[in-house]
Structures are given as structure tokens and as C-alpha cells.
Amino acid sequence: MNNLRHYFISTSLDDLEVFEEQLEAAGVSTPQVHVLSRNDAEVEHHHHLHEVQSFMKNDIVHSTERGAVVGLCAFVLVLAVAYFAGWTETAAGWIPFIFLAVVLLGFCTWEGGLLGIQKPNYNFARFEQALSDGKHIFFVDLDPHQEAVLEQALKSHPQVELAGTGSSTPHWLIALQQKLGMIRHS
């Protein structure tokens, strides 16, 4: 099942809180809804809003994955060069080259994560100006059968502006969050 993420921009956290309550009353679960804001203290005062975890505001996961891909390329390159150069036929054999390849894979993955700490999440980069202007980003991950619920709830929130769509959190991860109770209840 392919979910779709819908992004909205608003200046009112009060309105977004009512919007989230309406969506949840219509069957959208709390792990499907998030609010991203630079004003975390104000979001904290709206107990029903499900804010983006600080870990996910940075690009750690995405950058770590990219670093791992670079590391995997380095891993393969080291082993290929060692093999084709005939270095594995020496008394040392494969061990030093496998060790070097693993170290390069780990280093590249680690470095990717460190770079990601310094950057905003790539999914939210397009909203930097709105966030700088004091606006709040509301996004909801919906199953295809929940689209009508969103359209109905939007009718009573004309000041909430549609800001686009994007890839969603996988359905299995949302289900896991619901099952494990990894969300804050009001």
C-alpha cells in the first residue's frame, strides 16, 4: 500500500491542533500526523499536536544511508583492486584488504551521519523560508482510502495552505509505532 504525504503551511497552531483532532476523529492515527515548527516551546503548549522529533529534523538518516552507499563502493573497490592487482596471492592474503574495506565502509557511513547532523532533513528543506517566517508545517501520511477524510477536514480550515506532496513514512512503520505506543497521547 503506497501512502502519500501531504504538506500544509499555517500561521496558527490553534487551527492546526483542531485540524489534527478532526483528522484523528475521522480515523487518521496520531503517528500519521506531524507538525514542524521553529517555535518548539509554542508547539509544546498545544498538547494534542504531534511534533516532529528533533532527531528527524536533521538529515541524519538520509545522509547516513548515502554515506553507506559511498562506503559500499569503497568496499568493493578495495577488494577488486586487491584481487586484480594480485595482492591477495601474497602471504598476507585477503585479511588486510577485507579489514581495510570494512574500515572504509564504517568510516564513510559514520561520516555521512556526521554531515547529516549539520543539515536540515532533505524532506523539509523546501520549507526553510516558511519556517524562517514563523510559519508551521503540518504534514499527514495517508493511505489512499483516507484521502476523502483529508478533503472533508480541509473544508473547515481555509487558512491552511496546501504546500505539496511527497513520499510518506512506510505503512509498516506507522503500524509499528501504533502497536508499540511510541507516540505521545493527550
Backbone as CSV, one residue per row, in Angstrom:
resi,resn,N_x,N_y,N_z,CA_x,CA_y,CA_z,C_x,C_y,C_z
1,MET,0.853,-1.175,0.000,0.000,0.000,0.000,0.896,1.236,0.000
2,ASN,0.715,2.103,-0.983,1.514,3.317,-1.093,0.809,4.479,-0.413
3,ASN,1.420,4.986,0.634,0.903,6.167,1.304,1.451,7.401,0.605
4,LEU,0.777,8.527,0.812,1.211,9.793,0.249,1.240,10.818,1.371
5,ARG,2.303,11.605,1.437,2.421,12.653,2.450,1.926,13.961,1.861
6,HIS,1.032,14.621,2.586,0.501,15.931,2.200,1.074,16.966,3.165
7,TYR,1.657,18.035,2.606,2.241,19.113,3.399,1.319,20.330,3.360
8,PHE,1.208,20.998,4.516,0.406,22.209,4.629,1.207,23.251,5.406
9,ILE,0.920,24.519,5.135,1.559,25.624,5.848,0.471,26.436,6.527
10,SER,0.737,26.821,7.770,-0.222,27.626,8.520,0.533,28.528,9.495
11,THR,-0.125,29.616,9.881,0.449,30.504,10.888,-0.159,30.257,12.263
12,SER,-1.199,29.417,12.334,-1.929,29.213,13.581,-1.798,27.783,14.092
13,LEU,-1.118,27.636,15.225,-1.032,26.318,15.847,-2.374,25.884,16.432
14,ASP,-3.176,26.856,16.869,-4.505,26.523,17.375,-5.342,25.851,16.293
15,ASP,-5.309,26.418,15.096,-6.058,25.852,13.985,-5.517,24.481,13.598
16,LEU,-4.193,24.337,13.609,-3.604,23.045,13.273,-3.967,21.976,14.306
17,GLU,-4.092,22.383,15.555,-4.489,21.434,16.597,-5.913,20.929,16.358
18,VAL,-6.810,21.838,15.995,-8.195,21.444,15.677,-8.196,20.557,14.430
19,PHE,-7.394,20.913,13.451,-7.282,20.134,12.215,-6.830,18.702,12.531
20,GLU,-5.809,18.576,13.372,-5.324,17.243,13.745,-6.400,16.462,14.498
21,GLU,-7.103,17.124,15.401,-8.174,16.447,16.149,-9.267,15.939,15.214
22,GLN,-9.611,16.737,14.206,-10.633,16.316,13.246,-10.160,15.109,12.437
23,LEU,-8.920,15.136,12.019,-8.381,14.005,11.252,-8.379,12.728,12.102
24,GLU,-7.950,12.851,13.345,-7.908,11.681,14.210,-9.307,11.166,14.531
25,ALA,-10.258,12.067,14.700,-11.637,11.648,14.942,-12.215,10.899,13.740
26,ALA,-11.685,11.183,12.554,-12.158,10.529,11.330,-11.361,9.266,11.000
27,GLY,-10.426,8.872,11.882,-9.733,7.611,11.680,-8.273,7.688,11.303
28,VAL,-7.721,8.889,11.192,-6.292,9.029,10.901,-5.560,8.904,12.234
29,SER,-4.589,8.003,12.310,-3.896,7.766,13.580,-2.847,8.849,13.853
30,THR,-2.526,9.034,15.117,-1.570,10.065,15.533,-0.202,9.930,14.873
31,PRO,0.358,8.711,14.697,1.671,8.630,14.037,1.666,9.066,12.576
32,GLN,0.498,9.286,11.999,0.412,9.734,10.615,0.484,11.248,10.497
33,VAL,0.395,11.974,11.608,0.287,13.425,11.592,1.449,14.033,12.378
34,HIS,2.065,15.087,11.816,3.183,15.767,12.477,3.121,17.263,12.219
35,VAL,3.730,18.011,13.133,3.870,19.456,12.970,5.354,19.801,13.116
36,LEU,5.854,20.554,12.156,7.238,21.023,12.174,7.204,22.524,12.356
37,SER,7.938,22.996,13.352,7.957,24.421,13.648,9.300,24.780,14.253
38,ARG,9.692,26.027,14.074,10.902,26.517,14.740,10.588,26.930,16.177
39,ASN,9.307,27.078,16.483,8.877,27.505,17.810,8.415,26.277,18.604
40,ASP,9.385,25.465,19.038,9.070,24.228,19.749,8.338,24.478,21.066
41,ALA,8.663,25.573,21.737,8.010,25.871,23.015,6.514,26.099,22.817
42,GLU,6.144,26.779,21.762,4.722,27.025,21.485,4.006,25.732,21.092
43,VAL,4.672,24.880,20.342,4.083,23.591,19.968,3.845,22.757,21.219
44,GLU,4.753,22.837,22.190,4.611,22.115,23.451,3.340,22.505,24.185
45,HIS,2.895,23.759,24.043,1.673,24.220,24.713,0.412,23.657,24.055
46,HIS,0.528,23.128,22.882,-0.604,22.511,22.186,-0.435,20.999,22.335
47,HIS,-0.989,20.492,23.420,-0.714,19.123,23.833,-1.179,18.078,22.836
48,HIS,-2.100,18.421,21.985,-2.617,17.423,21.048,-1.800,17.348,19.759
49,LEU,-0.954,18.338,19.530,-0.131,18.315,18.317,1.000,17.303,18.460
50,HIS,1.233,16.562,17.421,2.293,15.555,17.381,3.470,16.166,16.637
51,GLU,4.469,16.626,17.379,5.586,17.331,16.758,6.606,16.369,16.171
52,VAL,7.396,16.881,15.247,8.477,16.110,14.636,9.577,15.964,15.681
53,GLN,10.054,14.730,15.863,11.123,14.503,16.824,12.381,15.231,16.355
54,SER,13.133,15.762,17.309,14.317,16.553,16.951,15.309,15.742,16.116
55,PHE,15.393,14.454,16.352,16.277,13.587,15.572,15.910,13.625,14.090
56,MET,14.628,13.709,13.781,14.175,13.675,12.399,14.201,15.056,11.735
57,LYS,14.474,16.107,12.491,14.573,17.435,11.890,15.875,17.583,11.105
58,ASN,16.875,16.791,11.466,18.153,16.803,10.757,18.172,15.699,9.715
59,ASP,19.142,15.733,8.861,19.231,14.785,7.749,20.114,13.581,8.091
60,ILE,20.101,13.161,9.343,20.991,12.096,9.803,20.743,10.790,9.050
61,VAL,19.508,10.346,9.004,19.199,9.046,8.400,19.548,9.041,6.911
62,HIS,19.082,10.037,6.192,19.322,10.100,4.750,20.815,10.194,4.441
63,SER,21.522,11.047,5.162,22.954,11.215,4.919,23.747,9.975,5.320
64,THR,23.318,9.285,6.369,23.983,8.046,6.763,23.813,6.989,5.678
65,GLU,22.619,6.919,5.104,22.386,5.973,4.003,23.280,6.301,2.810
66,ARG,23.386,7.580,2.487,24.244,7.984,1.370,25.709,7.661,1.667
67,GLY,26.133,7.902,2.908,27.495,7.555,3.307,27.738,6.056,3.208
68,ALA,26.741,5.257,3.552,26.875,3.803,3.461,27.018,3.352,2.008
69,VAL,26.311,4.019,1.099,26.442,3.680,-0.328,27.853,3.992,-0.814
70,VAL,28.381,5.156,-0.422,29.766,5.509,-0.786,30.726,4.494,-0.172
71,GLY,30.480,4.129,1.097,31.317,3.147,1.775,31.262,1.783,1.107
72,LEU,30.102,1.398,0.632,29.967,0.127,-0.075,30.750,0.135,-1.377
73,CYS,30.724,1.265,-2.061,31.530,1.402,-3.288,33.021,1.290,-2.966
74,ALA,33.449,1.941,-1.876,34.859,1.859,-1.462,35.215,0.425,-1.075
75,PHE,34.307,-0.256,-0.410,34.487,-1.653,-0.009,34.771,-2.527,-1.233
76,VAL,33.902,-2.405,-2.228,34.047,-3.194,-3.457,35.324,-2.805,-4.197
77,LEU,35.609,-1.512,-4.261,36.799,-1.038,-4.968,38.086,-1.595,-4.351
78,VAL,38.192,-1.552,-3.026,39.388,-2.059,-2.348,39.576,-3.539,-2.645
79,LEU,38.503,-4.317,-2.520,38.618,-5.755,-2.754,38.916,-6.066,-4.221
80,ALA,38.322,-5.293,-5.135,38.570,-5.517,-6.567,40.006,-5.179,-6.931
81,VAL,40.506,-4.047,-6.442,41.890,-3.655,-6.739,42.858,-4.687,-6.160
82,ALA,42.618,-5.110,-4.927,43.498,-6.099,-4.296,43.508,-7.409,-5.093
83,TYR,42.355,-7.825,-5.553,42.258,-9.082,-6.303,42.937,-8.972,-7.673
84,PHE,42.572,-7.938,-8.429,43.092,-7.809,-9.786,44.585,-7.419,-9.819
85,ALA,45.071,-6.802,-8.763,46.495,-6.474,-8.690,47.319,-7.682,-8.223
86,GLY,46.619,-8.721,-7.788,47.306,-9.921,-7.342,47.830,-9.847,-5.918
87,TRP,47.464,-8.832,-5.176,47.944,-8.668,-3.811,47.385,-9.727,-2.868
88,THR,46.254,-10.310,-3.210,45.665,-11.337,-2.343,46.419,-12.660,-2.448
89,GLU,47.292,-12.785,-3.436,48.074,-14.010,-3.629,49.359,-14.001,-2.800
90,THR,49.614,-12.917,-2.103,50.813,-12.828,-1.262,50.575,-13.569,0.043
91,ALA,51.558,-13.570,0.908,51.440,-14.245,2.204,50.355,-13.625,3.084
92,ALA,50.095,-12.337,2.892,49.067,-11.659,3.704,47.669,-12.145,3.348
93,GLY,47.453,-12.503,2.117,46.146,-12.999,1.685,45.079,-11.910,1.679
94,TRP,43.864,-12.309,1.925,42.703,-11.407,1.870,42.519,-10.569,3.130
95,ILE,42.987,-11.028,4.268,42.661,-10.422,5.567,42.905,-8.918,5.637
96,PRO,44.068,-8.384,5.269,44.248,-6.931,5.403,43.322,-6.132,4.482
97,PHE,43.011,-6.691,3.336,42.157,-5.969,2.395,40.693,-5.993,2.836
98,ILE,40.267,-7.112,3.389,38.910,-7.180,3.944,38.800,-6.219,5.119
99,PHE,39.816,-6.189,5.972,39.817,-5.273,7.115,39.752,-3.818,6.644
100,LEU,40.583,-3.471,5.669,40.569,-2.106,5.134,39.205,-1.767,4.528
101,ALA,38.617,-2.693,3.794,37.317,-2.463,3.168,36.238,-2.223,4.224
102,VAL,36.253,-3.000,5.300,35.268,-2.833,6.383,35.473,-1.488,7.082
103,VAL,36.718,-1.110,7.317,37.004,0.186,7.949,36.501,1.326,7.065
104,LEU,36.737,1.248,5.770,36.254,2.295,4.856,34.727,2.358,4.826
105,LEU,34.082,1.208,4.820,32.620,1.189,4.860,32.107,1.859,6.132
106,GLY,32.670,1.498,7.267,32.249,2.095,8.540,32.526,3.587,8.602
107,PHE,33.707,3.993,8.142,34.069,5.406,8.178,33.143,6.239,7.301
108,CYS,32.893,5.782,6.086,32.022,6.540,5.170,30.602,6.648,5.725
109,THR,30.107,5.571,6.312,28.767,5.591,6.910,28.725,6.580,8.071
110,TRP,29.726,6.526,8.940,29.812,7.421,10.091,29.918,8.876,9.641
111,GLU,30.775,9.130,8.671,30.958,10.498,8.175,29.670,11.034,7.551
112,GLY,28.956,10.179,6.844,27.671,10.596,6.282,26.708,11.052,7.369
113,GLY,26.649,10.298,8.460,25.796,10.684,9.581,26.208,12.000,10.207
114,LEU,27.520,12.209,10.343,28.015,13.475,10.912,27.649,14.662,10.017
115,LEU,27.747,14.471,8.717,27.366,15.546,7.800,25.864,15.817,7.896
116,GLY,25.079,14.767,8.093,23.628,14.910,8.180,23.165,15.676,9.406
117,ILE,23.946,15.631,10.480,23.591,16.371,11.695,23.568,17.870,11.413
118,GLN,24.393,18.309,10.476,24.556,19.728,10.197,23.533,20.280,9.205
119,LYS,22.729,19.408,8.600,21.798,19.846,7.559,20.364,19.535,7.978
120,PRO,19.421,20.372,7.537,18.018,20.029,7.799,17.610,18.822,6.964
121,ASN,16.637,18.103,7.438,16.119,16.930,6.733,15.787,17.315,5.295
122,TYR,16.229,16.513,4.359,16.031,16.840,2.940,14.550,16.943,2.579
123,ASN,13.682,16.261,3.325,12.240,16.361,3.076,11.690,17.734,3.458
124,PHE,12.350,18.413,4.382,11.856,19.692,4.889,12.617,20.895,4.348
125,ALA,13.647,20.677,3.563,14.487,21.775,3.072,13.676,22.801,2.275
126,ARG,12.675,22.353,1.550,11.881,23.285,0.732,11.011,24.217,1.568
127,PHE,10.902,23.952,2.870,10.071,24.777,3.740,10.885,25.714,4.622
128,GLU,12.179,25.823,4.377,13.046,26.656,5.215,12.568,28.118,5.282
129,GLN,12.149,28.676,4.164,11.708,30.074,4.160,10.441,30.245,4.986
130,ALA,9.491,29.337,4.827,8.246,29.418,5.605,8.538,29.280,7.101
131,LEU,9.419,28.364,7.465,9.793,28.202,8.869,10.492,29.442,9.404
132,SER,11.353,30.039,8.589,12.042,31.274,8.987,11.063,32.428,9.181
133,ASP,9.962,32.408,8.428,8.938,33.444,8.543,7.987,33.197,9.711
134,GLY,8.251,32.166,10.518,7.426,31.889,11.689,6.204,31.024,11.407
135,LYS,6.136,30.448,10.231,5.005,29.587,9.898,5.294,28.162,10.371
136,HIS,4.258,27.348,10.359,4.359,25.976,10.821,4.007,25.047,9.666
137,ILE,4.701,23.922,9.601,4.471,22.930,8.558,3.719,21.772,9.195
138,PHE,2.584,21.455,8.624,1.745,20.354,9.083,1.769,19.313,7.981
139,PHE,2.084,18.081,8.316,2.040,17.058,7.281,1.390,15.787,7.802
140,VAL,0.733,15.124,6.872,-0.024,13.918,7.210,0.243,12.851,6.153
141,ASP,0.525,11.639,6.626,0.755,10.484,5.745,-0.552,9.709,5.656
142,LEU,-1.095,9.603,4.447,-2.411,8.988,4.284,-2.379,7.762,3.391
143,ASP,-3.181,6.775,3.780,-3.476,5.650,2.898,-4.404,6.179,1.814
144,PRO,-4.436,5.548,0.655,-5.311,6.029,-0.426,-6.786,6.142,-0.015
145,HIS,-7.258,5.242,0.836,-8.667,5.299,1.242,-8.957,6.414,2.256
146,GLN,-7.925,7.105,2.751,-8.111,8.191,3.716,-8.104,9.573,3.066
147,GLU,-7.903,9.645,1.771,-7.838,10.936,1.076,-9.125,11.748,1.260
148,ALA,-10.260,11.079,1.239,-11.544,11.777,1.391,-11.660,12.419,2.772
149,VAL,-11.100,11.779,3.771,-11.112,12.326,5.132,-10.372,13.657,5.167
150,LEU,-9.244,13.709,4.503,-8.459,14.941,4.446,-9.225,16.046,3.731
151,GLU,-9.818,15.716,2.599,-10.579,16.716,1.842,-11.727,17.283,2.669
152,GLN,-12.395,16.429,3.420,-13.510,16.882,4.259,-13.019,17.802,5.379
153,ALA,-11.928,17.419,6.031,-11.396,18.227,7.132,-10.866,19.570,6.631
154,LEU,-10.311,19.608,5.438,-9.763,20.851,4.888,-10.836,21.907,4.650
155,LYS,-12.058,21.490,4.427,-13.136,22.445,4.147,-13.349,23.428,5.290
156,SER,-13.090,23.006,6.515,-13.300,23.906,7.653,-12.007,24.620,8.078
157,HIS,-10.975,24.545,7.241,-9.697,25.213,7.550,-9.165,25.928,6.313
158,PRO,-9.842,26.994,5.896,-9.408,27.686,4.673,-8.052,28.383,4.795
159,GLN,-7.609,28.681,6.012,-6.325,29.349,6.183,-5.147,28.373,6.133
160,VAL,-5.421,27.060,6.112,-4.367,26.063,5.965,-4.086,25.905,4.475
161,GLU,-2.859,26.191,4.090,-2.468,26.232,2.676,-1.749,24.946,2.271
162,LEU,-2.236,24.299,1.220,-1.582,23.103,0.697,-0.209,23.493,0.158
163,ALA,0.832,22.756,0.577,2.201,23.098,0.168,2.857,21.976,-0.627
164,GLY,2.099,20.983,-1.013,2.650,19.925,-1.844,2.510,18.550,-1.237
165,THR,3.067,17.588,-1.947,3.028,16.200,-1.503,4.441,15.621,-1.595
166,GLY,4.600,14.468,-1.023,5.896,13.807,-1.065,5.782,12.368,-0.639
167,SER,6.921,11.712,-0.533,6.921,10.318,-0.118,6.621,10.236,1.376
168,SER,5.962,9.170,1.745,5.448,9.002,3.089,6.306,8.050,3.906
169,THR,6.101,8.087,5.201,6.657,7.065,6.078,6.024,5.745,5.670
170,PRO,6.796,4.679,5.602,6.208,3.390,5.213,5.062,2.973,6.136
171,HIS,4.061,2.351,5.551,2.872,1.928,6.295,3.242,1.013,7.462
172,TRP,4.207,0.123,7.246,4.588,-0.820,8.297,5.191,-0.107,9.500
173,LEU,5.898,1.020,9.266,6.496,1.760,10.367,5.431,2.504,11.177
174,ILE,4.444,3.051,10.496,3.328,3.702,11.197,2.585,2.677,12.049
175,ALA,2.335,1.488,11.488,1.655,0.424,12.236,2.479,0.005,13.452
176,LEU,3.799,-0.073,13.287,4.669,-0.432,14.401,4.612,0.626,15.500
177,GLN,4.612,1.905,15.112,4.519,2.978,16.100,3.208,2.893,16.872
178,GLN,2.132,2.577,16.184,0.845,2.433,16.859,0.880,1.267,17.842
179,LYS,1.441,0.164,17.397,1.476,-1.046,18.209,2.343,-0.872,19.455
180,LEU,3.463,-0.218,19.305,4.401,-0.056,20.429,4.076,1.143,21.302
181,GLY,3.105,1.964,20.887,2.743,3.127,21.686,3.857,4.153,21.742
182,MET,4.565,4.325,20.620,5.707,5.247,20.569,5.269,6.694,20.387
183,ILE,4.021,6.984,20.619,3.516,8.329,20.405,3.071,8.938,21.726
184,ARG,2.987,10.209,21.730,2.543,10.933,22.912,1.030,11.071,22.852
185,HIS,0.357,10.626,23.905,-1.109,10.730,23.958,-1.496,11.952,24.767
186,SER,-2.602,12.528,24.403,-3.058,13.693,25.170,-4.049,13.285,26.223
